[in-house]
């Protein structure tokens, strides 16, 4: 026993010492990486800006020095900010060291609105007279949509391009919930409020199928129109190719049908880039990627820092209740950011960048209030990303102008409430019974361990109707429409931006760049600087916060594989309670 205790104690002490050493080692790595990340980068002469876009594209580039590392405990999801990509393309236009852009994507991890913004930035870049050269080995549909703007689209002789049309897929959890004994009690307004259908049905309702067909049809038509304009292949021909699926047809087929310009191997591509950049055959092509080029200081007018500011406030993710501290939109924090920008006399206009499927109806109202107050004292432009629907549209409604990408999904004006009933799970599945004592008739209102009473259902339905009335009223006020007109295009229906423009929900097309330009025009300023808000959190603090959660999710993903999205959705079901203004954001469009 004495020996056992001695060795056990020695083991514990050893583990403690090893942990302390690892902590010191990690802090040293962190400090080194942070200091390295702050150093500016220079660009060599005759360089090309490389856009591989092989990381997840998020709205804002983070300052996380671990994002590209694969060390245990330090690795994270590799991400690139859309803001960095757009800024790099803009900067490259006038950078004498950059000769052109080399596109080499494969699978692009971003929504259609994001891809469209990058594509439009590339079209603008071409006005500089510099080249855009694209090379592909296996191009997804989004990747091909992007590279179709290039001066040359080159394909590997054994490469492939995916062109098959769009497909919207949904998962339904009704049968799974029944098997585990959970009933999702739903109260909603709007026949198109399809976010609750996975709990109630086994397939899409006719109304949901109608709206889905409408908006993915609009997105597909826009993609084909854009590809046709840059590739010189008419829309009818592109649809014919998509019907036959180009993916496994071979590179010669792609060449014959005008989807690519030529077939070359990588060494031939490198030779082309050397010729385009004036690089000697014996030398390597000078290349710089977005991560590095984003650190290159932009040229200035030599007049110092401009006092006037255009605040770009990012609202990304699901909308949560005040003080939630979530990874999405904390309505308290976002409201405070908008309020501070309103009070800042140096901020001459606000661009509210929204990429959100909605969420808490109350949280949306809290944010809406601050947007409205801001619009009373300075121009406020809402800029929609991939999606700005339901609560995401709610917070946009008070803006002076709403801009969207042509492939943005918006609308979904409606609210719903979901109250889980786990009585069968406890009683029948687990054998757990429960009892209750109330001081008043409805003290246990909205209990999770019994079905809703008729009194509760009626009370909730009235609350939902009142909330829907407030929502439509906010939209009517902001869009100069009648409540009846809003209701006609509301009821939870999702719209593609082109259709949203026709019915008055959107004012014009454009991305974040156009939104800033409009804000400058409305503010009437000449010299200005863009201030991105909220301030990005310290990367070291974020790393410490995320380590445990990242490790946990990694093991769950490894175990479940392709079933992980189902697990994730069931976790949301478990946590779902209350009134929401949310769209069916789990639809996957491929």
C-alpha positions as CSV (number, residue, x, y, z in Angstrom):
1,X,0.0,0.0,0.0
2,X,2.9,2.3,0.9
3,X,4.5,1.8,-2.5
4,X,1.1,2.3,-4.3
5,X,0.6,5.7,-2.5
6,X,4.2,6.7,-3.3
7,X,3.9,5.9,-7.0
8,X,0.4,7.5,-7.2
9,X,1.7,10.7,-5.6
10,X,4.7,10.7,-8.0
11,X,2.4,10.3,-10.9
12,X,0.1,13.2,-9.8
13,X,3.1,15.5,-9.2
14,X,4.5,14.5,-12.6
15,X,1.2,15.3,-14.4
16,X,1.0,18.7,-12.6
17,X,4.6,19.6,-13.6
18,X,4.0,18.5,-17.2
19,X,0.8,20.5,-17.3
20,X,2.6,23.6,-15.9
21,X,5.4,23.2,-18.5
22,X,2.9,22.8,-21.3
23,X,1.1,25.9,-20.1
24,X,4.3,28.0,-20.2
25,X,5.2,26.5,-23.6
26,X,1.8,27.4,-24.9
27,X,2.0,30.9,-23.6
28,X,5.4,31.3,-25.3
29,X,3.9,30.1,-28.6
30,X,1.0,32.4,-28.2
31,X,3.2,35.4,-27.5
32,X,5.5,34.6,-30.5
33,X,2.5,34.1,-32.9
34,X,0.8,37.3,-31.8
35,X,4.0,39.3,-32.2
36,X,4.6,37.7,-35.6
37,X,1.0,38.5,-36.7
38,X,1.6,42.2,-36.0
39,X,4.5,42.6,-38.4
40,X,3.8,44.2,-41.8
41,X,4.4,42.2,-45.0
42,X,6.1,43.5,-48.1
43,X,5.2,42.5,-51.6
44,X,7.9,41.6,-54.2
45,X,7.9,43.0,-57.7
46,X,6.0,41.1,-60.4
47,X,3.8,39.3,-57.9
48,X,0.4,37.6,-58.3
49,X,-2.3,37.7,-55.7
50,X,-3.4,34.1,-55.1
51,X,-7.1,33.3,-54.3
52,X,-7.4,29.6,-53.4
53,X,-10.4,30.2,-51.1
54,X,-9.9,26.8,-49.4
55,X,-10.8,28.1,-46.0
56,X,-14.2,28.8,-44.6
57,X,-15.1,32.3,-45.6
58,X,-16.6,34.4,-42.7
59,X,-17.8,38.0,-42.7
60,X,-14.8,39.4,-40.8
61,X,-11.3,38.2,-40.7
62,X,-10.3,37.3,-37.1
63,X,-7.0,38.0,-35.5
64,X,-6.6,34.4,-34.3
65,X,-2.9,33.4,-34.8
66,X,-3.9,29.7,-34.4
67,X,-6.3,29.5,-37.2
68,X,-3.8,27.9,-39.6
69,X,-2.1,25.7,-37.1
70,X,-2.6,22.0,-36.6
71,X,-0.9,21.5,-33.2
72,X,-2.9,19.6,-30.6
73,X,-4.8,22.1,-28.5
74,X,-4.0,25.0,-30.8
75,X,-5.8,24.1,-34.0
76,X,-9.0,25.7,-35.0
77,X,-11.3,26.1,-38.0
78,X,-9.3,27.7,-40.8
79,X,-11.1,30.8,-41.8
80,X,-10.7,33.8,-44.1
81,X,-12.6,37.0,-43.8
82,X,-14.7,38.3,-46.7
83,X,-13.7,41.8,-45.6
84,X,-10.0,40.8,-46.1
85,X,-10.7,39.2,-49.5
86,X,-12.5,42.3,-50.8
87,X,-9.9,44.6,-49.4
88,X,-7.1,42.7,-50.9
89,X,-8.7,42.7,-54.4
90,X,-9.3,46.4,-54.1
91,X,-5.8,47.1,-52.9
92,X,-4.3,45.0,-55.7
93,X,-6.0,47.2,-58.4
94,X,-3.5,50.0,-57.7
95,X,-0.6,48.1,-56.3
96,X,2.2,48.4,-58.8
97,X,3.8,45.2,-57.3
98,X,0.8,43.1,-58.2
99,X,0.5,42.1,-61.9
100,X,-2.7,40.1,-61.6
101,X,-4.8,37.6,-59.8
102,X,-4.5,33.8,-59.9
103,X,-7.7,32.0,-59.0
104,X,-7.3,28.4,-57.9
105,X,-10.4,27.4,-55.9
106,X,-12.0,24.0,-55.6
107,X,-14.8,23.8,-53.0
108,X,-15.8,27.2,-51.6
109,X,-17.1,27.1,-48.1
110,X,-19.4,30.1,-48.3
111,X,-22.9,31.1,-49.2
112,X,-24.0,32.3,-52.6
113,X,-24.2,35.9,-51.5
114,X,-20.6,35.8,-50.4
115,X,-19.4,34.2,-53.6
116,X,-21.3,36.9,-55.6
117,X,-19.6,39.7,-53.7
118,X,-16.1,38.3,-54.4
119,X,-17.1,37.8,-58.1
120,X,-18.3,41.3,-58.4
121,X,-15.1,42.6,-56.8
122,X,-13.1,40.6,-59.4
123,X,-15.2,42.1,-62.2
124,X,-14.3,45.6,-60.9
125,X,-10.6,44.5,-60.6
126,X,-10.6,43.8,-64.4
127,X,-11.1,47.5,-65.0
128,X,-7.5,48.0,-63.9
129,X,-6.3,46.2,-67.0
130,X,-4.5,43.5,-64.9
131,X,-5.1,39.9,-65.6
132,X,-7.2,37.3,-63.9
133,X,-6.0,33.7,-64.6
134,X,-8.1,30.8,-63.3
135,X,-6.9,27.1,-63.1
136,X,-9.0,24.2,-61.9
137,X,-8.7,20.5,-61.3
138,X,-12.1,19.9,-59.6
139,X,-14.4,22.9,-59.6
140,X,-17.6,22.9,-57.6
141,X,-20.6,24.8,-58.9
142,X,-19.9,27.8,-56.7
143,X,-16.2,27.7,-57.7
144,X,-17.0,27.6,-61.4
145,X,-19.5,30.5,-60.9
146,X,-16.6,32.5,-59.4
147,X,-13.9,31.6,-61.9
148,X,-16.1,32.3,-64.9
149,X,-15.1,35.9,-64.6
150,X,-11.5,35.2,-65.4
151,X,-9.8,36.2,-68.6
152,X,-8.7,32.6,-69.0
153,X,-10.3,29.5,-67.4
154,X,-7.8,26.7,-67.7
155,X,-8.7,23.1,-66.7
156,X,-6.4,20.2,-66.0
157,X,-6.7,17.6,-68.8
158,X,-8.2,15.2,-66.3
159,X,-10.2,17.8,-64.4
160,X,-13.9,18.3,-63.8
161,X,-16.5,21.0,-63.4
162,X,-19.7,20.6,-61.5
163,X,-22.7,22.0,-63.2
164,X,-26.0,20.3,-62.2
165,X,-28.4,22.9,-60.9
166,X,-29.3,23.8,-57.4
167,X,-30.9,21.4,-54.9
168,X,-32.4,22.4,-51.6
169,X,-32.4,19.7,-49.0
170,X,-34.1,19.6,-45.6
171,X,-34.1,17.2,-42.7
172,X,-37.3,16.3,-40.7
173,X,-37.2,15.1,-37.1
174,X,-40.8,14.3,-36.5
175,X,-40.3,10.5,-36.4
176,X,-37.0,10.7,-34.5
177,X,-38.7,12.9,-31.8
178,X,-41.6,10.5,-31.6
179,X,-39.3,7.6,-31.0
180,X,-37.6,9.3,-28.1
181,X,-41.0,10.5,-26.7
182,X,-40.7,14.3,-27.4
183,X,-43.6,16.3,-28.7
184,X,-42.8,19.8,-30.1
185,X,-45.8,22.0,-29.4
186,X,-45.8,24.7,-32.0
187,X,-47.7,28.0,-32.1
188,X,-47.1,30.1,-35.3
189,X,-48.5,32.8,-37.6
190,X,-48.0,32.3,-41.3
191,X,-48.5,29.3,-43.5
192,X,-45.0,29.8,-44.9
193,X,-43.3,29.8,-41.5
194,X,-41.5,26.5,-42.4
195,X,-38.9,26.6,-39.6
196,X,-41.2,24.5,-37.5
197,X,-42.0,21.9,-40.2
198,X,-39.1,19.5,-39.3
199,X,-40.9,19.0,-35.9
200,X,-44.3,18.4,-37.4
201,X,-44.0,16.8,-40.8
202,X,-42.1,14.1,-42.7
203,X,-41.7,16.2,-45.9
204,X,-42.2,19.8,-47.1
205,X,-45.7,21.3,-47.0
206,X,-47.1,22.5,-50.4
207,X,-46.5,26.1,-49.3
208,X,-42.9,25.4,-48.3
209,X,-42.2,23.5,-51.5
210,X,-43.6,26.5,-53.5
211,X,-41.5,29.1,-51.8
212,X,-38.4,26.9,-52.0
213,X,-38.9,26.2,-55.7
214,X,-39.3,30.0,-56.2
215,X,-36.2,31.2,-54.4
216,X,-33.8,28.5,-55.5
217,X,-35.1,29.0,-59.1
218,X,-34.3,32.7,-58.7
219,X,-30.8,32.0,-57.4
220,X,-30.1,29.5,-60.2
221,X,-31.4,31.9,-62.9
222,X,-29.1,34.6,-61.5
223,X,-26.1,32.3,-61.6
224,X,-26.7,31.3,-65.1
225,X,-27.2,34.9,-66.2
226,X,-23.9,35.9,-64.7
227,X,-22.0,32.9,-66.2
228,X,-23.5,33.5,-69.6
229,X,-22.5,37.1,-69.5
230,X,-18.8,36.3,-68.9
231,X,-18.4,33.0,-70.7
232,X,-20.5,33.8,-73.9
233,X,-22.5,30.6,-73.5
234,X,-26.3,31.3,-73.5
235,X,-28.5,30.4,-70.6
236,X,-30.4,27.7,-72.5
237,X,-27.2,25.9,-73.3
238,X,-26.0,26.1,-69.7
239,X,-29.3,24.6,-68.5
240,X,-28.9,21.8,-71.1
241,X,-25.4,21.1,-69.8
242,X,-26.7,21.1,-66.2
243,X,-29.5,18.7,-67.1
244,X,-26.9,16.3,-68.4
245,X,-24.6,16.9,-65.4
246,X,-21.1,18.0,-66.5
247,X,-19.3,16.5,-63.5
248,X,-18.2,13.2,-65.0
249,X,-18.1,14.2,-68.6
250,X,-14.4,14.8,-68.9
251,X,-12.3,17.9,-69.6
252,X,-12.6,17.6,-73.4
253,X,-16.4,17.9,-73.0
254,X,-16.0,21.1,-71.0
255,X,-13.7,22.5,-73.6
256,X,-16.0,21.6,-76.5
257,X,-18.9,23.3,-74.8
258,X,-17.1,26.5,-74.0
259,X,-17.0,26.2,-70.2
260,X,-13.2,26.4,-70.2
261,X,-10.7,28.0,-72.6
262,X,-7.9,25.4,-72.7
263,X,-6.6,22.2,-71.0
264,X,-3.2,22.4,-69.4
265,X,-1.1,20.7,-66.6
266,X,0.2,22.6,-63.6
267,X,3.7,23.1,-65.1
268,X,2.2,24.7,-68.1
269,X,0.1,27.0,-65.9
270,X,3.2,28.1,-64.1
271,X,4.8,28.9,-67.4
272,X,1.8,31.0,-68.3
273,X,2.0,32.9,-65.0
274,X,5.7,33.5,-65.6
275,X,5.0,35.0,-69.0
276,X,2.1,37.1,-67.7
277,X,4.2,38.5,-64.8
278,X,7.4,38.9,-66.8
279,X,9.2,36.4,-64.6
280,X,12.4,34.7,-65.9
281,X,12.0,31.0,-66.7
282,X,14.7,30.1,-64.1
283,X,12.9,32.0,-61.4
284,X,9.8,31.2,-59.3
285,X,6.7,33.2,-59.7
286,X,6.3,35.7,-56.8
287,X,3.0,34.8,-55.2
288,X,1.2,36.2,-52.1
289,X,-2.0,34.9,-50.6
290,X,-4.9,36.8,-48.9
291,X,-3.7,36.1,-45.3
292,X,-0.3,37.7,-46.0
293,X,-1.5,40.5,-48.4
294,X,-4.1,41.6,-45.9
295,X,-1.2,42.7,-43.7
296,X,0.3,44.9,-46.4
297,X,-0.5,48.5,-45.5
298,X,-2.8,50.2,-48.0
299,X,-1.6,53.4,-49.7
300,X,-2.7,56.6,-48.2
301,X,-3.2,60.2,-49.4
302,X,-0.5,61.4,-47.1
303,X,-2.9,63.6,-45.1
304,X,-3.0,61.5,-42.0
305,X,-5.9,59.7,-40.3
306,X,-9.3,61.0,-41.4
307,X,-11.5,62.1,-38.5
308,X,-14.8,61.3,-40.3
309,X,-15.8,57.6,-40.0
310,X,-18.2,55.2,-41.6
311,X,-19.1,52.6,-39.1
312,X,-19.6,49.1,-40.5
313,X,-21.4,47.1,-37.8
314,X,-21.5,43.4,-38.3
315,X,-24.5,41.3,-37.2
316,X,-23.6,37.7,-38.0
317,X,-25.3,34.5,-36.8
318,X,-28.5,33.8,-34.9
319,X,-30.1,36.5,-32.8
320,X,-30.2,35.8,-29.1
321,X,-31.7,37.3,-26.0
322,X,-29.8,40.1,-24.2
323,X,-26.8,38.9,-22.2
324,X,-26.7,35.5,-23.8
325,X,-23.0,35.6,-24.5
326,X,-23.5,33.4,-27.5
327,X,-21.3,33.0,-30.6
328,X,-24.1,34.6,-32.6
329,X,-25.7,38.0,-32.2
330,X,-26.0,39.0,-28.5
331,X,-28.8,41.6,-28.9
332,X,-27.5,43.5,-25.8
333,X,-23.9,43.8,-27.2
334,X,-25.0,44.7,-30.7
335,X,-27.5,47.3,-29.4
336,X,-24.7,48.9,-27.4
337,X,-22.5,49.0,-30.4
338,X,-25.1,50.7,-32.5
339,X,-25.9,53.2,-29.7
340,X,-22.2,54.1,-29.3
341,X,-21.9,54.7,-33.1
342,X,-25.0,56.9,-33.0
343,X,-23.5,59.0,-30.2
344,X,-20.1,59.2,-31.8
345,X,-20.0,62.6,-33.6
346,X,-17.1,61.3,-35.8
347,X,-19.3,58.5,-37.2
348,X,-21.1,60.2,-40.1
349,X,-23.1,57.1,-41.3
350,X,-23.6,53.5,-40.3
351,X,-23.6,50.4,-42.4
352,X,-25.4,47.5,-40.7
353,X,-24.0,44.3,-42.3
354,X,-26.5,41.5,-41.7
355,X,-25.8,37.8,-42.3
356,X,-28.5,36.2,-40.1
357,X,-31.4,33.8,-40.3
358,X,-33.0,35.5,-37.3
359,X,-33.7,34.2,-33.9
360,X,-35.2,35.7,-30.7
361,X,-38.2,37.9,-31.5
362,X,-37.4,40.0,-28.4
363,X,-33.7,40.3,-29.2
364,X,-34.7,41.4,-32.7
365,X,-36.9,44.1,-31.3
366,X,-34.1,45.3,-29.0
367,X,-31.8,45.7,-31.9
368,X,-34.5,47.3,-34.1
369,X,-35.0,50.0,-31.6
370,X,-31.4,51.1,-31.7
371,X,-31.3,51.0,-35.5
372,X,-34.3,53.2,-35.7
373,X,-32.8,55.7,-33.2
374,X,-29.6,55.8,-35.2
375,X,-31.5,56.4,-38.5
376,X,-33.1,59.5,-36.9
377,X,-29.7,61.3,-36.6
378,X,-27.5,59.8,-39.4
379,X,-27.8,57.7,-42.5
380,X,-28.1,54.0,-41.8
381,X,-27.6,51.5,-44.7
382,X,-28.5,47.8,-44.2
383,X,-26.2,45.5,-46.2
384,X,-27.5,41.9,-46.6
385,X,-25.0,39.0,-47.0
386,X,-25.9,35.4,-47.7
387,X,-29.1,35.6,-45.7
388,X,-31.0,38.3,-43.8
389,X,-34.3,36.8,-43.0
390,X,-37.0,36.8,-40.3
391,X,-35.2,38.5,-37.3
392,X,-32.4,39.4,-39.7
393,X,-35.0,41.3,-41.8
394,X,-36.6,42.7,-38.7
395,X,-33.4,44.6,-37.7
396,X,-32.9,45.8,-41.3
397,X,-36.4,47.3,-41.6
398,X,-35.5,50.5,-39.7
399,X,-32.6,51.4,-42.0
400,X,-32.9,54.2,-44.5
401,X,-31.8,52.0,-47.4
402,X,-31.6,48.2,-47.7
403,X,-29.1,46.7,-50.2
404,X,-28.8,43.0,-51.0
405,X,-26.8,40.8,-53.2
406,X,-28.8,39.3,-56.0
407,X,-28.3,35.9,-54.5
408,X,-29.3,36.9,-50.9
409,X,-32.1,35.1,-49.2
410,X,-34.4,37.4,-47.2
411,X,-38.0,38.0,-46.0
412,X,-39.4,35.3,-43.8
413,X,-41.5,37.9,-42.0
414,X,-43.2,35.8,-39.2
415,X,-42.7,34.4,-35.7
416,X,-43.4,31.2,-33.9
417,X,-43.2,29.6,-30.5
418,X,-42.0,26.1,-29.7
419,X,-42.6,24.4,-26.4
420,X,-41.2,20.8,-26.0
421,X,-43.2,18.2,-24.1
422,X,-40.9,15.5,-22.8
423,X,-43.6,13.7,-20.7
424,X,-43.5,10.5,-22.8
425,X,-39.7,10.5,-22.8
426,X,-39.7,10.6,-19.0
427,X,-42.7,8.4,-18.2
428,X,-42.7,5.7,-20.9
429,X,-39.1,5.6,-22.0
430,X,-37.2,6.2,-18.8
431,X,-39.8,5.3,-16.2
432,X,-39.6,8.7,-14.5
433,X,-42.8,10.1,-13.0
434,X,-43.4,13.6,-11.7
435,X,-45.9,15.4,-9.6
436,X,-46.5,19.1,-9.0
437,X,-47.9,21.5,-6.4
438,X,-49.1,25.0,-7.5
439,X,-50.2,28.0,-5.5
440,X,-52.3,29.3,-8.4
441,X,-54.2,27.8,-11.3
442,X,-51.5,28.2,-13.9
443,X,-48.3,28.4,-11.8
444,X,-46.7,25.7,-13.9
445,X,-47.5,27.4,-17.2
446,X,-45.6,26.0,-20.2
447,X,-44.3,23.1,-18.3
448,X,-42.1,20.7,-20.3
449,X,-43.4,17.6,-18.6
450,X,-47.0,17.8,-19.8
451,X,-49.0,18.8,-22.9
452,X,-50.1,22.4,-23.2
453,X,-53.6,23.2,-21.9
454,X,-56.2,25.0,-24.1
455,X,-55.7,28.0,-21.9
456,X,-52.0,28.0,-22.5
457,X,-52.3,27.4,-26.2
458,X,-54.8,30.3,-26.6
459,X,-52.6,32.6,-24.5
460,X,-49.6,31.7,-26.6
461,X,-51.4,32.1,-29.9
462,X,-52.6,35.6,-28.9
463,X,-49.0,36.4,-27.9
464,X,-47.7,35.2,-31.3
465,X,-50.4,37.2,-33.1
466,X,-49.5,40.3,-31.2
467,X,-45.8,39.7,-32.0
468,X,-46.5,39.2,-35.6
469,X,-48.5,42.5,-35.6
470,X,-45.5,44.3,-34.1
471,X,-43.2,42.7,-36.7
472,X,-45.3,43.7,-39.7
473,X,-45.8,47.1,-38.2
474,X,-42.1,47.7,-37.9
475,X,-41.6,46.6,-41.5
476,X,-44.6,48.8,-42.7
477,X,-43.1,51.8,-40.9
478,X,-39.6,51.3,-42.2
479,X,-40.6,50.4,-45.8
480,X,-43.5,53.0,-46.2
481,X,-45.9,50.2,-46.8
482,X,-49.3,49.3,-45.3
483,X,-49.5,46.6,-42.7
484,X,-51.8,44.7,-45.1
485,X,-49.2,44.9,-47.9
486,X,-46.5,43.6,-45.6
487,X,-48.8,40.7,-44.4
488,X,-49.4,39.8,-48.1
489,X,-45.7,39.2,-48.7
490,X,-45.1,38.0,-45.1
491,X,-46.6,35.0,-43.4
492,X,-43.1,33.7,-43.0
493,X,-42.4,33.4,-46.7
494,X,-38.8,33.4,-47.8
495,X,-37.8,35.4,-50.9
496,X,-34.7,35.6,-53.1
497,X,-33.4,39.2,-53.4
498,X,-34.6,39.7,-56.9
499,X,-38.2,39.0,-55.9
500,X,-37.8,40.9,-52.7
501,X,-36.9,44.0,-54.7
502,X,-40.1,43.7,-56.8
503,X,-42.3,43.5,-53.7
504,X,-40.6,46.4,-51.9
505,X,-38.5,44.6,-49.3
506,X,-35.2,45.6,-50.8
507,X,-34.1,48.9,-52.3
508,X,-31.2,47.9,-54.5
509,X,-28.5,45.4,-55.3
510,X,-25.0,45.6,-53.9
511,X,-22.6,44.2,-51.4
512,X,-20.7,45.7,-48.5
513,X,-18.6,47.9,-50.9
514,X,-21.6,49.5,-52.5
515,X,-23.2,50.0,-49.1
516,X,-20.2,51.9,-47.8
517,X,-20.1,54.0,-51.0
518,X,-23.8,54.9,-50.5
519,X,-23.2,55.7,-46.9
520,X,-20.4,58.1,-47.9
521,X,-22.7,59.7,-50.5
522,X,-25.6,60.2,-48.0
523,X,-23.2,61.5,-45.3
524,X,-21.7,64.0,-47.7
525,X,-18.1,63.4,-46.7
526,X,-15.0,63.3,-48.8
527,X,-12.2,62.1,-46.5
528,X,-13.2,59.2,-44.2
529,X,-12.1,55.9,-42.8
530,X,-14.1,52.7,-42.3
531,X,-14.4,51.5,-38.7
532,X,-15.4,47.9,-38.3
533,X,-17.5,47.1,-35.2
534,X,-17.8,45.5,-32.7
535,X,-14.1,45.4,-31.9
536,X,-12.6,41.9,-32.5
537,X,-11.9,40.1,-29.2
538,X,-8.4,39.3,-28.1
539,X,-7.2,36.1,-29.8
540,X,-5.5,34.7,-26.7
541,X,-8.7,35.1,-24.6
542,X,-10.7,33.5,-27.4
543,X,-8.3,30.6,-27.6
544,X,-8.5,29.9,-23.9
545,X,-12.3,30.1,-24.1
546,X,-12.6,27.8,-27.1
547,X,-10.1,25.1,-26.2
548,X,-12.5,22.9,-24.1
549,X,-15.4,23.4,-26.5
550,X,-13.4,22.7,-29.6
551,X,-12.0,19.5,-28.2
552,X,-15.4,18.3,-27.2
553,X,-17.0,19.0,-30.6
554,X,-14.0,17.4,-32.3
555,X,-14.6,14.1,-30.6
556,X,-18.3,14.2,-31.3
557,X,-17.7,15.0,-35.0
558,X,-15.2,12.2,-35.3
559,X,-17.7,9.7,-33.8
560,X,-20.8,10.8,-35.7
561,X,-19.3,11.8,-39.0
562,X,-22.1,12.6,-41.5
563,X,-24.7,12.3,-38.7
564,X,-23.2,15.3,-36.8
565,X,-25.7,17.8,-38.4
566,X,-28.5,15.6,-37.0
567,X,-27.0,15.6,-33.6
568,X,-26.5,19.4,-33.8
569,X,-30.1,19.9,-34.7
570,X,-31.4,17.7,-31.9
571,X,-29.4,19.7,-29.5
572,X,-31.1,22.8,-30.7
573,X,-34.5,21.1,-30.3
574,X,-33.6,20.4,-26.7
575,X,-32.8,24.1,-26.1
576,X,-35.6,25.5,-28.1
577,X,-38.2,27.4,-26.1
578,X,-40.1,30.6,-26.5
579,X,-41.0,33.0,-29.3
580,X,-38.7,33.1,-32.4
581,X,-38.4,35.1,-35.6
582,X,-36.4,32.7,-37.6
583,X,-36.2,31.2,-41.0
584,X,-35.7,27.5,-41.9
585,X,-31.9,28.1,-42.0
586,X,-31.0,24.5,-42.0
587,X,-31.8,24.2,-45.7
588,X,-28.8,23.1,-47.6
589,X,-28.5,24.4,-51.2
590,X,-26.0,22.5,-53.4
